[in-house]
Structures are given as C-alpha cells and as structure tokens.
Amino acid sequence: MADLTVDCVNQTCPIPLVETRKAIIAAKKGQTIEIIGTHPASKKEIPMAAEAMKLKLLKITENNGVWHITLQK
C-alpha cells in the first residue's frame, strides 16, 4: 500500500503529471506514491518525469485500461 495515492482516472494531460508532481513535493523521502490513471500519454510521461527527478520507479501495471504507477521518493 502506497503512502500517497493520486487518482487521475479519466483525466487527460497535463492533469495527471501536475497532480503527480504535487504528490512528489508533499511526500517525504522514502515514501511511496501510487498514481492511478487512464490517459495513455500520461502512462509514458510520468515514469520519464520520475526518472528526471531521480525517483525510483517501483512498478507499472495495467488492467482494463486503468494503469497504476508506483514511485518512491
């Protein structure tokens, strides 16, 4: 279970990335953040942004068009 969850289901760019960045800022070092969404471009952009911010990508899963990305700050 993640420390913070960002629900971006049915949101399109740039909302998922903006909300993810807010959660990253709010998270403490070592905490995990789970982002849930449906926008295909965001599924690619969020891991790229996490890498640029030196965050650890723990996992990406998808089921029925809903993806979950888990990061660690």
N, C-alpha and C positions, 0 to 999 in steps of 0.2 A: 504494500500500500504506500502510495506516494505521500510526501509531506504536504504538497500543494497540488491542486488539480485545476487545470484550465479547460473549461468546456467551450469549445468553438464549433460545435456541431451546427451545420447549416450556415456558417459564417464564411465569407469569401475574403480574399486578400484586400487590404492588409491586416484585417482584424485579428486573425489567429497569431500572426507574428507580433503584432503590437501587444496583445494580451500575454503572449509568452514572455516577451521582454519585461513586462510589468511583474510577472511572477518571478522571473530570474532576479530582478532587483530586490524583490521582497524576501526571497529565500536566503537562508543563512548557508554558509559554506558547509558542504556535506549533505544538505537536504536534497530530496528528490522532487522532481516536478513531472507530473503526467499531463500531457496535452492530448485532448480528445477532439477530433475533427473529422470533416468530410471533404474539405476542399483539396483536390489533388495537388495543386501547386504548392500549397502550404506544407503538405507532407514532405516535399522536397526542400523547401526553403527553411523550415525550422531546423532540421539537422545541419544544414550548411551554416546557419546563423550560430547554432550552438558550437560548432567546430571553431568558427571565427572568434567566439567568446571564450574559447578554451574550456568548455564544459564537456563532461563525459556523457556520451550517448549510451544509455544502458540497453534500450531495446525499442524496436518499432514492430508493431503488429497491426494487422488489418483484418476485419471480419465484416462482410456485407457492406463494404464501402465506408465503414467507420474505422478510422485509424487511431492508434494510441502510440504516442512517442513518450518515452521516459528518459529524462535527463537528470544528471546530478551536478549540482553547483560545486 
